[in-house]
Amino acid sequence: MNYLERHALYPSQIAEKPHIDLGIVVVIPCHDEPDVVSSVQALRDCVPPSCAVEVIVVVNDSEADAPEIKQQNQLTVKQLSEWIPQNTDAKFKCFALYHTDMPKKHAGVGLARKIGMDEAVRRLEMVESPRGVITCFDADSACDRNYLQEIEGHFQTHANTVACSIYFEHPTHGKVYAPEVYTAIVDYELYLRYYVHALRWAGFPHAYQTIGSSMAVRADAYQQQGGMNRRKAGEDFYFLHKFIPHGHFSELKKTRVIPSPRPSYRVPFGTGKAVGDLIETGGAYLAYHPNVFIGLQFFIKKINTLYDIKNESEMIRFTDELPDSIRTFLLKNNFIQKIKEIQKHTANEATFRQRFFQWFNAFLVLKYVHHARDAYYPSVPVREAATSLLGTLNVEIEAETTAQELLGIFRNLDRV
């Protein structure tokens, strides 16, 4: 039984046959979005790749949503139905799928992405293109004009890549939003980049950005890993970390997604929530203290020595020498027993390390970071944390560098 038979929630939803050269399907979840046509237009304005492209917009609402949200969704479907005939051709098609009154328990961005991505799998399978690309976008995002070309080129050039994160930049100035929105998004994006760079400095091998509007995956890999989850928030983090630990994950840096900086409280965490909270409090965004990552680095540097530790007394001595923040966390998580299990199933140091990071993965690292923050090192303003990390990375900066300038430095590092 194949993936669609086992996991798809709906049968085929698009009657029109795909173009024989279909190679990229862009999936856009859309819930109470007044300007999704602009996002689809941004894709239409891209320089065409050599393959055919489809855009699937999954307009969705819950049985618990207010009437005005459903009215907006109905208007969105109407607007798309008017836009589509005037703006598509043989090699660029757009389809709007409307899922209304979805069960409250599951309705959300994860389910909407899953519906669209499963349909994308079906479309690519119909033209026998299992290594075609499914890319995720958002209903309030824009992109550079080379977006589609670079996605096609990236997966062609990196033949072993099964999934990738795509470079992004939130708008940090302009007249579309209030000044406080731009101030808030600078802090939040700076935090996102600081966190990934801090993990990389500490030696964690699976540190990547996991932004829902800025990721892509091959259709066959999507199926092999069980598809998209139905989480209401954090679906992107959980989805991409199905692929990252197994290798063949990459970063596409030659184009740019431009996500919206607008505040939102539809999900319990993420960009919209962070921006909204910052505007309400008027303070600086707080980031994890640099000492959190110093403890992590100390531990990761010693991981290879664990392969040769065969008795419990040596293992206890190993943990006793660790900084308190990481030592107490590991003991809470049955560290010694886990290491014994990993040793039992590995025949050399390389496979030990690989299996170790399958256990000490991004989820567990995040739990450690929260443990260290709550019990040892309270968070500090993101500008302070970012300045400290850049100093550690030997990046020269002025004493009074602004958050906007710090963000520019991290963006430059991320495009190299």
C-alpha positions in Angstrom: 0.0 0.0 0.0 1.5 3.4 -1.0 1.7 6.6 0.9 -1.5 8.2 -0.4 -3.5 5.1 0.3 -2.3 5.0 3.9 -2.0 8.6 4.8 -4.0 10.9 2.5 -7.1 12.3 4.1 -8.9 13.0 0.8 -9.1 11.6 -2.7 -7.9 13.5 -5.7 -9.1 17.1 -5.4 -8.1 18.6 -8.8 -9.8 17.3 -11.9 -7.5 18.9 -14.4 -4.6 16.8 -15.5 -1.1 18.1 -14.6 1.4 19.2 -17.3 3.7 16.4 -18.3 6.7 18.5 -17.3 5.4 19.3 -13.8 8.4 19.6 -11.5 7.5 22.1 -8.7 4.3 22.3 -6.7 4.0 25.3 -4.3 1.6 24.7 -1.4 0.1 27.7 0.4 -2.1 27.3 3.6 -4.6 30.1 3.7 -6.7 31.0 6.8 -8.4 34.4 7.1 -5.9 36.0 4.7 -7.2 39.1 2.9 -4.2 39.4 0.4 -3.3 35.9 -0.7 -3.7 37.0 -4.3 -0.6 39.2 -3.9 1.4 36.1 -2.7 0.3 34.1 -5.6 1.1 37.0 -7.9 4.6 37.1 -6.5 5.0 33.5 -7.7 3.5 34.3 -11.1 5.9 37.2 -11.5 8.9 34.8 -11.0 11.2 34.1 -13.9 9.9 30.7 -15.1 11.9 27.6 -14.5 12.2 25.0 -17.3 9.7 22.7 -15.6 5.9 23.4 -15.2 4.8 24.8 -11.9 1.5 24.4 -9.9 0.4 26.5 -6.9 -2.1 24.9 -4.6 -3.8 27.3 -2.1 -5.6 25.5 0.7 -8.2 27.9 2.0 -9.4 26.5 5.3 -11.4 27.3 8.4 -12.5 25.4 11.5 -16.0 24.6 12.7 -15.1 26.8 15.7 -14.1 29.8 13.6 -16.1 33.1 13.8 -18.5 33.9 10.9 -16.3 36.7 9.7 -13.3 34.4 9.2 -15.5 32.1 7.0 -16.8 35.1 5.1 -13.2 36.2 4.4 -12.3 32.7 3.2 -15.3 32.7 0.9 -14.2 36.1 -0.5 -10.6 34.7 -0.9 -11.9 31.8 -2.9 -13.9 34.2 -5.1 -10.9 36.4 -5.6 -8.7 33.4 -6.6 -11.4 32.1 -8.9 -11.3 35.5 -10.7 -7.5 35.8 -10.7 -6.7 32.2 -11.9 -8.2 32.3 -15.4 -6.4 35.5 -16.3 -3.0 34.6 -14.9 -2.3 31.0 -15.6 -1.0 29.2 -18.7 0.1 25.7 -19.7 3.2 25.7 -17.5 1.9 27.8 -14.6 -1.4 26.7 -12.9 -3.0 27.7 -9.7 -5.7 25.8 -7.9 -7.8 26.8 -4.8 -9.0 24.1 -2.5 -11.6 25.1 0.0 -11.9 23.1 3.2 -14.4 24.7 5.6 -15.7 23.6 9.0 -12.8 21.3 9.6 -12.8 19.6 13.0 -11.7 21.9 15.8 -9.3 19.2 17.2 -7.2 19.1 14.1 -7.8 22.3 12.1 -4.7 24.5 11.7 -1.7 25.2 9.6 -0.2 21.7 9.9 -3.4 20.1 8.6 -3.7 22.7 5.8 -0.1 22.1 4.7 -0.7 18.3 4.8 -3.8 18.6 2.6 -1.9 20.6 0.0 1.3 18.6 0.1 -0.5 15.3 -0.2 -2.3 16.6 -3.2 1.1 17.8 -4.6 2.4 14.2 -4.2 -0.6 13.0 -6.2 0.0 15.5 -8.9 3.7 14.6 -9.3 3.0 10.9 -9.2 0.5 11.4 -12.0 3.3 12.5 -14.3 5.8 10.0 -12.9 7.9 12.6 -11.2 8.6 11.2 -7.8 11.6 13.4 -7.3 9.7 16.5 -8.1 9.8 19.3 -5.5 7.1 20.4 -3.1 7.8 23.8 -1.7 5.9 25.5 1.2 5.0 29.2 1.0 2.6 31.3 3.1 -0.4 33.4 2.1 1.2 36.6 3.3 4.7 36.1 1.9 6.5 37.4 -1.1 9.7 36.2 -2.8 12.5 37.3 -5.2 11.9 36.8 -8.9 14.5 34.0 -9.2 12.7 31.9 -6.5 11.3 29.2 -8.8 14.4 29.1 -11.0 16.7 28.7 -8.0 14.5 26.0 -6.4 14.7 24.0 -9.6 18.4 24.6 -10.0 19.2 23.8 -6.4 17.6 20.3 -6.5 19.2 19.6 -9.9 22.7 20.7 -8.7 22.4 18.9 -5.4 21.1 15.6 -6.6 21.3 13.9 -3.2 19.4 16.7 -1.4 16.0 15.4 -0.2 14.9 18.6 1.5 16.2 22.1 2.1 15.5 25.3 4.0 15.3 28.5 1.9 16.9 31.8 2.8 14.4 34.4 4.2 14.3 38.0 5.2 11.4 39.7 6.9 10.8 43.3 5.9 12.4 45.6 8.5 11.3 49.0 7.3 8.6 50.6 5.1 5.1 52.0 5.3 3.0 48.9 5.1 3.2 48.3 8.9 3.5 50.5 12.0 7.0 51.4 13.1 6.7 49.2 16.2 6.1 46.1 14.0 9.4 46.6 12.1 11.2 47.1 15.4 9.7 43.9 16.8 10.5 41.8 13.7 14.1 42.9 13.8 14.5 41.6 17.3 12.7 38.3 16.5 14.6 37.5 13.3 17.8 38.4 15.1 16.8 35.9 17.7 16.1 33.2 15.1 19.5 33.7 13.5 21.3 33.9 16.9 19.9 30.6 18.1 21.0 28.6 15.0 24.4 30.2 15.0 24.8 29.6 18.7 23.9 25.9 18.2 26.4 25.6 15.4 29.1 27.2 17.4 28.4 24.7 20.2 29.0 21.9 17.7 25.4 20.7 17.3 25.4 19.2 13.7 21.6 19.6 13.0 21.2 23.3 13.4 19.1 24.8 10.6 16.3 27.4 10.2 12.9 25.7 10.1 10.5 28.3 8.8 7.2 27.0 7.2 7.2 29.5 4.4 10.8 28.7 3.5 11.2 25.0 3.0 11.1 22.5 0.2 11.2 18.7 -0.1 11.2 16.0 -2.8 8.0 14.2 -3.2 9.5 10.7 -2.7 11.3 11.8 0.5 8.1 13.4 1.7 6.3 10.0 1.4 9.1 8.0 2.9 9.1 10.1 6.0 5.3 9.9 6.5 4.3 13.3 5.1 3.4 16.5 7.0 2.0 16.4 10.5 -1.2 18.0 11.7 0.3 20.2 14.4 -1.4 23.6 14.9 2.0 25.3 15.4 5.6 24.2 15.1 4.7 21.9 12.2 7.6 23.2 10.2 10.2 22.4 13.0 8.8 18.8 13.5 8.6 18.2 9.7 12.1 19.3 8.7 13.7 17.4 11.6 12.4 14.2 10.0 15.0 14.8 7.3 17.8 16.8 8.9 19.4 14.0 11.1 19.6 11.6 8.1 21.8 13.9 6.0 21.1 15.1 2.4 19.6 18.2 3.8 20.8 21.6 2.4 20.3 25.3 2.4 19.2 27.3 -0.6 20.8 30.7 -0.3 20.6 32.1 -3.8 17.0 33.4 -3.5 14.9 34.9 -0.8 11.5 34.4 0.8 10.0 37.5 2.3 7.6 36.4 5.1 5.2 38.9 6.7 6.2 40.6 10.0 2.6 41.2 11.1 1.4 40.4 14.6 -0.9 37.4 15.1 -2.3 35.3 17.9 -3.7 32.4 15.9 -1.0 30.1 17.1 0.7 29.8 20.6 4.2 30.6 19.4 6.0 31.7 16.2 6.6 35.0 14.4 3.1 36.5 14.7 2.8 35.7 18.4 6.4 37.0 19.1 5.8 40.3 17.3 2.4 40.8 19.0 3.8 40.2 22.4 6.7 42.6 21.8 4.4 45.3 20.7 2.2 44.8 23.8 5.1 44.8 26.2 7.3 47.4 24.5 10.5 45.7 25.6 13.3 43.9 23.8 13.0 40.3 22.8 14.8 38.0 25.2 17.2 35.3 23.9 18.9 32.4 25.5 22.0 33.4 27.6 25.3 32.6 25.8 26.3 30.5 28.8 23.6 28.0 27.8 25.6 27.2 24.7 29.0 27.2 26.4 27.8 24.3 28.5 26.4 22.6 25.4 29.7 23.0 23.6 31.7 21.6 26.5 29.5 18.5 26.4 29.5 18.0 22.6 33.3 18.2 22.4 33.5 15.2 24.7 30.9 13.0 23.0 33.4 10.9 21.1 35.1 9.8 24.3 31.8 8.2 25.5 32.3 5.4 22.9 35.2 4.0 24.9 33.7 4.3 28.4 32.5 0.9 29.3 31.8 0.9 33.0 29.3 2.9 35.1 31.9 4.5 37.5 33.7 6.1 34.5 30.4 7.3 33.1 29.5 8.9 36.5 33.0 10.5 36.5 32.3 11.8 33.0 29.0 13.4 34.0 30.5 14.9 37.2 33.0 16.9 35.1 30.2 18.6 33.1 28.9 22.1 33.8 25.9 21.9 36.1 23.4 23.1 33.5 24.0 20.1 31.2 24.9 17.6 33.9 21.6 18.0 35.7 19.6 17.9 32.4 21.3 14.7 31.3 20.7 12.9 34.6 17.0 13.8 34.4 16.9 12.2 30.9 18.5 8.8 31.8 21.8 9.7 30.2 23.8 6.8 31.4 21.3 4.2 30.4 20.9 5.8 27.0 24.6 5.8 26.3 24.7 2.1 27.2 22.0 1.4 24.7 23.7 3.4 22.0 27.1 1.6 22.7 25.3 -1.7 22.5 24.1 -1.1 19.0 27.2 0.5 17.4 30.4 -1.0 16.2 32.6 2.1 15.7 33.0 5.6 16.8 31.3 7.1 13.7 28.1 5.1 14.0 28.1 5.8 17.8 28.2 9.5 17.1 25.4 9.2 14.4 23.2 7.2 16.8 24.0 9.6 19.6 22.6 12.6 17.7 19.5 10.6 16.8 18.8 10.6 20.5 20.3 14.0 21.4 18.3 15.6 18.6 17.0 19.1 18.0 13.9 18.4 20.3 16.1 17.3 23.2 18.6 20.1 22.7 15.7 22.6 22.9 14.6 20.9 26.1 18.1 21.3 27.4 18.2 25.0 26.4 14.9 25.6 28.3 16.2 23.7 31.3 19.4 25.8 31.4 17.4 29.0 31.0 14.9 28.2 33.7 17.3 26.8 36.3 20.7 28.5 35.6 20.9 31.3 33.1 17.9 33.6 32.7 17.4 35.0 29.2 19.0 38.3 28.2 18.0 41.0 25.6 18.6 39.6 22.1 21.0 42.4 21.2 23.2 41.6 24.2 23.2 37.9 23.3 23.9 38.4 19.6 26.7 40.9 20.3 28.3 38.3 22.7 28.1 35.5 20.1 29.6 37.7 17.3 32.5 38.4 19.6 33.0 34.7 20.2 32.9 34.2 16.4 35.6 36.9 16.0 33.3 39.1 14.0 34.3 42.7 14.6 31.5 45.1 15.5 31.2 48.6 16.9 30.4 49.0 20.6 26.9 50.5 20.0 25.8 48.3 17.1 22.0 48.5 16.8 19.8 45.4 16.5 19.1 46.3 12.9 22.9 46.3 12.2 23.4 43.1 14.1 20.7 41.5 12.0 22.4 42.6 8.8 25.7 41.0 10.0 23.9 37.7 10.7 22.1 37.8 7.4 25.4 38.3 5.6 26.8 35.3 7.5 23.8 33.2 6.4 24.2 34.0 2.7 27.8 32.9 2.5 
